[in-house]
Amino acid sequence: MSGVPGSALQVIAAAIEDYRVLVPPDRATPAALAEVIGEYLISSDWTITPAVPANPTGS
């Protein structure tokens, strides 16, 4: 289990699926996919911070 909320994972999954459908495989890059995921998260009111906590679950 990750420390990422389920609703954020749904947004990420949607971004990946849209990217997979819309971008031809020979033009797809990991960097471009990461950019699309960031855009989807931001447009869904998620905040992207520069650092991830060392222990996001608190255990």
N, CA, C and O atoms as CSV, one atom per row, in Angstrom:
chain,resi,resn,atom,element,x,y,z
A,1,MET,N,N,0.848,-1.184,0.000
A,1,MET,CA,C,0.000,0.000,0.000
A,1,MET,C,C,0.889,1.241,0.000
A,1,MET,O,O,1.855,1.336,0.757
A,2,SER,N,N,0.543,2.169,-0.853
A,2,SER,CA,C,1.324,3.411,-0.926
A,2,SER,C,C,0.663,4.489,-0.089
A,2,SER,O,O,-0.481,4.348,0.343
A,3,GLY,N,N,1.393,5.556,0.131
A,3,GLY,CA,C,0.848,6.689,0.858
A,3,GLY,C,C,0.064,7.634,-0.031
A,3,GLY,O,O,-0.332,8.713,0.409
A,4,VAL,N,N,-0.165,7.244,-1.275
A,4,VAL,CA,C,-0.885,8.085,-2.220
A,4,VAL,C,C,-2.388,7.816,-2.078
A,4,VAL,O,O,-2.814,6.664,-2.145
A,5,PRO,N,N,-3.192,8.864,-1.881
A,5,PRO,CA,C,-4.642,8.670,-1.765
A,5,PRO,C,C,-5.238,8.029,-3.012
A,5,PRO,O,O,-4.794,8.284,-4.132
A,6,GLY,N,N,-6.240,7.203,-2.799
A,6,GLY,CA,C,-6.894,6.511,-3.902
A,6,GLY,C,C,-7.415,7.440,-4.980
A,6,GLY,O,O,-7.339,7.123,-6.167
A,7,SER,N,N,-7.941,8.581,-4.577
A,7,SER,CA,C,-8.476,9.512,-5.579
A,7,SER,C,C,-7.360,10.096,-6.442
A,7,SER,O,O,-7.581,10.380,-7.620
A,8,ALA,N,N,-6.176,10.278,-5.883
A,8,ALA,CA,C,-5.040,10.751,-6.686
A,8,ALA,C,C,-4.586,9.656,-7.643
A,8,ALA,O,O,-4.222,9.938,-8.785
A,9,LEU,N,N,-4.607,8.410,-7.182
A,9,LEU,CA,C,-4.242,7.298,-8.058
A,9,LEU,C,C,-5.207,7.185,-9.230
A,9,LEU,O,O,-4.801,6.828,-10.336
A,10,GLN,N,N,-6.470,7.482,-9.000
A,10,GLN,CA,C,-7.452,7.459,-10.088
A,10,GLN,C,C,-7.136,8.527,-11.129
A,10,GLN,O,O,-7.251,8.282,-12.330
A,11,VAL,N,N,-6.740,9.706,-10.671
A,11,VAL,CA,C,-6.364,10.784,-11.598
A,11,VAL,C,C,-5.132,10.374,-12.397
A,11,VAL,O,O,-5.067,10.602,-13.604
A,12,ILE,N,N,-4.159,9.770,-11.724
A,12,ILE,CA,C,-2.938,9.325,-12.402
A,12,ILE,C,C,-3.266,8.250,-13.432
A,12,ILE,O,O,-2.762,8.282,-14.554
A,13,ALA,N,N,-4.108,7.307,-13.048
A,13,ALA,CA,C,-4.497,6.242,-13.984
A,13,ALA,C,C,-5.202,6.812,-15.214
A,13,ALA,O,O,-4.976,6.348,-16.332
A,14,ALA,N,N,-6.049,7.807,-15.010
A,14,ALA,CA,C,-6.745,8.445,-16.135
A,14,ALA,C,C,-5.749,9.150,-17.047
A,14,ALA,O,O,-5.878,9.089,-18.270
A,15,ALA,N,N,-4.765,9.813,-16.468
A,15,ALA,CA,C,-3.746,10.499,-17.265
A,15,ALA,C,C,-2.957,9.496,-18.094
A,15,ALA,O,O,-2.692,9.727,-19.273
A,16,ILE,N,N,-2.583,8.386,-17.476
A,16,ILE,CA,C,-1.821,7.364,-18.192
A,16,ILE,C,C,-2.648,6.783,-19.342
A,16,ILE,O,O,-2.142,6.618,-20.452
A,17,GLU,N,N,-3.900,6.478,-19.079
A,17,GLU,CA,C,-4.758,5.901,-20.112
A,17,GLU,C,C,-4.972,6.888,-21.260
A,17,GLU,O,O,-4.875,6.509,-22.427
A,18,ASP,N,N,-5.259,8.134,-20.942
A,18,ASP,CA,C,-5.433,9.135,-21.997
A,18,ASP,C,C,-4.160,9.286,-22.822
A,18,ASP,O,O,-4.216,9.360,-24.050
A,19,TYR,N,N,-3.026,9.331,-22.155
A,19,TYR,CA,C,-1.744,9.453,-22.854
A,19,TYR,C,C,-1.530,8.247,-23.767
A,19,TYR,O,O,-1.117,8.398,-24.917
A,20,ARG,N,N,-1.809,7.061,-23.253
A,20,ARG,CA,C,-1.629,5.839,-24.030
A,20,ARG,C,C,-2.499,5.850,-25.288
A,20,ARG,O,O,-2.066,5.405,-26.352
A,21,VAL,N,N,-3.719,6.358,-25.162
A,21,VAL,CA,C,-4.653,6.385,-26.285
A,21,VAL,C,C,-4.324,7.502,-27.278
A,21,VAL,O,O,-4.460,7.315,-28.487
A,22,LEU,N,N,-3.898,8.645,-26.782
A,22,LEU,CA,C,-3.739,9.823,-27.626
A,22,LEU,C,C,-2.361,9.985,-28.267
A,22,LEU,O,O,-2.233,10.645,-29.299
A,23,VAL,N,N,-1.333,9.393,-27.667
A,23,VAL,CA,C,0.030,9.600,-28.171
A,23,VAL,C,C,0.524,8.309,-28.838
A,23,VAL,O,O,0.530,7.250,-28.211
A,24,PRO,N,N,0.932,8.396,-30.090
A,24,PRO,CA,C,1.460,7.202,-30.752
A,24,PRO,C,C,2.665,6.648,-29.990
A,24,PRO,O,O,3.493,7.419,-29.505
A,25,PRO,N,N,2.772,5.328,-29.880
A,25,PRO,CA,C,3.871,4.723,-29.109
A,25,PRO,C,C,5.263,5.195,-29.530
A,25,PRO,O,O,6.149,5.327,-28.686
A,26,ASP,N,N,5.462,5.446,-30.798
A,26,ASP,CA,C,6.781,5.881,-31.254
A,26,ASP,C,C,7.099,7.329,-30.877
A,26,ASP,O,O,8.228,7.783,-31.062
A,27,ARG,N,N,6.117,8.050,-30.353
A,27,ARG,CA,C,6.340,9.445,-29.935
A,27,ARG,C,C,6.235,9.606,-28.424
A,27,ARG,O,O,6.498,10.688,-27.899
A,28,ALA,N,N,5.857,8.551,-27.723
A,28,ALA,CA,C,5.673,8.612,-26.272
A,28,ALA,C,C,7.023,8.569,-25.553
A,28,ALA,O,O,7.919,7.811,-25.925
A,29,THR,N,N,7.143,9.401,-24.514
A,29,THR,CA,C,8.353,9.396,-23.690
A,29,THR,C,C,7.951,9.439,-22.222
A,29,THR,O,O,6.891,9.969,-21.884
A,30,PRO,N,N,8.786,8.888,-21.348
A,30,PRO,CA,C,8.487,8.964,-19.918
A,30,PRO,C,C,8.354,10.409,-19.420
A,30,PRO,O,O,7.495,10.703,-18.589
A,31,ALA,N,N,9.190,11.293,-19.922
A,31,ALA,CA,C,9.128,12.693,-19.485
A,31,ALA,C,C,7.802,13.343,-19.876
A,31,ALA,O,O,7.212,14.081,-19.088
A,32,ALA,N,N,7.340,13.068,-21.085
A,32,ALA,CA,C,6.068,13.636,-21.527
A,32,ALA,C,C,4.912,13.062,-20.712
A,32,ALA,O,O,3.981,13.785,-20.358
A,33,LEU,N,N,4.968,11.769,-20.416
A,33,LEU,CA,C,3.926,11.161,-19.583
A,33,LEU,C,C,3.917,11.786,-18.186
A,33,LEU,O,O,2.852,12.070,-17.638
A,34,ALA,N,N,5.086,11.997,-17.621
A,34,ALA,CA,C,5.166,12.626,-16.303
A,34,ALA,C,C,4.557,14.020,-16.326
A,34,ALA,O,O,3.880,14.425,-15.381
A,35,GLU,N,N,4.799,14.743,-17.395
A,35,GLU,CA,C,4.235,16.097,-17.547
A,35,GLU,C,C,2.704,16.032,-17.590
A,35,GLU,O,O,2.027,16.835,-16.947
A,36,VAL,N,N,2.168,15.083,-18.342
A,36,VAL,CA,C,0.714,14.927,-18.438
A,36,VAL,C,C,0.127,14.552,-17.076
A,36,VAL,O,O,-0.911,15.083,-16.682
A,37,ILE,N,N,0.776,13.654,-16.369
A,37,ILE,CA,C,0.294,13.274,-15.037
A,37,ILE,C,C,0.266,14.498,-14.127
A,37,ILE,O,O,-0.709,14.716,-13.408
A,38,GLY,N,N,1.318,15.286,-14.156
A,38,GLY,CA,C,1.345,16.512,-13.347
A,38,GLY,C,C,0.225,17.461,-13.711
A,38,GLY,O,O,-0.417,18.035,-12.832
A,39,GLU,N,N,-0.016,17.631,-15.007
A,39,GLU,CA,C,-1.107,18.514,-15.453
A,39,GLU,C,C,-2.460,18.010,-14.973
A,39,GLU,O,O,-3.295,18.798,-14.530
A,40,TYR,N,N,-2.682,16.700,-15.058
A,40,TYR,CA,C,-3.958,16.127,-14.598
A,40,TYR,C,C,-4.126,16.341,-13.097
A,40,TYR,O,O,-5.202,16.723,-12.639
A,41,LEU,N,N,-3.069,16.096,-12.336
A,41,LEU,CA,C,-3.168,16.271,-10.880
A,41,LEU,C,C,-3.462,17.726,-10.526
A,41,LEU,O,O,-4.339,18.003,-9.708
A,42,ILE,N,N,-2.742,18.641,-11.131
A,42,ILE,CA,C,-2.950,20.063,-10.833
A,42,ILE,C,C,-4.351,20.499,-11.240
A,42,ILE,O,O,-5.006,21.238,-10.506
A,43,SER,N,N,-4.820,20.045,-12.411
A,43,SER,CA,C,-6.160,20.447,-12.848
A,43,SER,C,C,-7.262,19.808,-12.006
A,43,SER,O,O,-8.416,20.234,-12.053
A,44,SER,N,N,-6.896,18.784,-11.237
A,44,SER,CA,C,-7.857,18.141,-10.336
A,44,SER,C,C,-7.707,18.650,-8.906
A,44,SER,O,O,-8.190,18.023,-7.963
A,45,ASP,N,N,-7.038,19.786,-8.750
A,45,ASP,CA,C,-6.839,20.463,-7.465
A,45,ASP,C,C,-5.895,19.747,-6.503
A,45,ASP,O,O,-5.952,19.989,-5.297
A,46,TRP,N,N,-5.034,18.875,-7.009
A,46,TRP,CA,C,-4.000,18.289,-6.171
A,46,TRP,C,C,-2.806,19.227,-6.166
A,46,TRP,O,O,-2.558,19.926,-7.148
A,47,THR,N,N,-2.073,19.246,-5.077
A,47,THR,CA,C,-0.874,20.061,-4.967
A,47,THR,C,C,0.339,19.160,-5.113
A,47,THR,O,O,0.433,18.126,-4.453
A,48,ILE,N,N,1.253,19.546,-5.966
A,48,ILE,CA,C,2.499,18.795,-6.142
A,48,ILE,C,C,3.585,19.555,-5.394
A,48,ILE,O,O,3.828,20.732,-5.658
A,49,THR,N,N,4.231,18.876,-4.467
A,49,THR,CA,C,5.282,19.513,-3.678
A,49,THR,C,C,6.637,18.962,-4.109
A,49,THR,O,O,6.709,17.866,-4.664
A,50,PRO,N,N,7.707,19.705,-3.862
A,50,PRO,CA,C,9.008,19.272,-4.337
A,50,PRO,C,C,9.614,18.093,-3.578
A,50,PRO,O,O,10.533,17.449,-4.083
A,51,ALA,N,N,9.131,17.806,-2.403
A,51,ALA,CA,C,9.732,16.727,-1.607
A,51,ALA,C,C,8.654,15.761,-1.118
A,51,ALA,O,O,7.542,16.163,-0.775
A,52,VAL,N,N,9.004,14.506,-1.095
A,52,VAL,CA,C,8.111,13.479,-0.563
A,52,VAL,C,C,8.609,13.131,0.827
A,52,VAL,O,O,9.811,12.941,1.015
A,53,PRO,N,N,7.708,13.041,1.816
A,53,PRO,CA,C,8.146,12.685,3.154
A,53,PRO,C,C,8.877,11.343,3.158
A,53,PRO,O,O,8.535,10.442,2.392
A,54,ALA,N,N,9.868,11.217,4.008
A,54,ALA,CA,C,10.639,9.975,4.083
A,54,ALA,C,C,9.769,8.806,4.504
A,54,ALA,O,O,10.016,7.668,4.106
A,55,ASN,N,N,8.754,9.081,5.304
A,55,ASN,CA,C,7.888,8.030,5.807
A,55,ASN,C,C,6.445,8.489,5.666
A,55,ASN,O,O,5.836,8.903,6.652
A,56,PRO,N,N,5.871,8.424,4.436
A,56,PRO,CA,C,4.540,9.003,4.209
A,56,PRO,C,C,3.407,8.329,4.965
A,56,PRO,O,O,2.351,8.938,5.138
A,57,THR,N,N,3.587,7.084,5.425
A,57,THR,CA,C,2.504,6.402,6.139
A,57,THR,C,C,2.559,6.661,7.637
A,57,THR,O,O,1.610,6.347,8.357
A,58,GLY,N,N,3.643,7.220,8.104
A,58,GLY,CA,C,3.754,7.543,9.530
A,58,GLY,C,C,4.057,6.353,10.409
A,58,GLY,O,O,3.999,6.469,11.633
A,59,SER,N,N,4.381,5.202,9.822
A,59,SER,CA,C,4.679,4.026,10.652
A,59,SER,C,C,6.160,3.796,10.757
A,59,SER,O,O,6.593,2.851,11.417
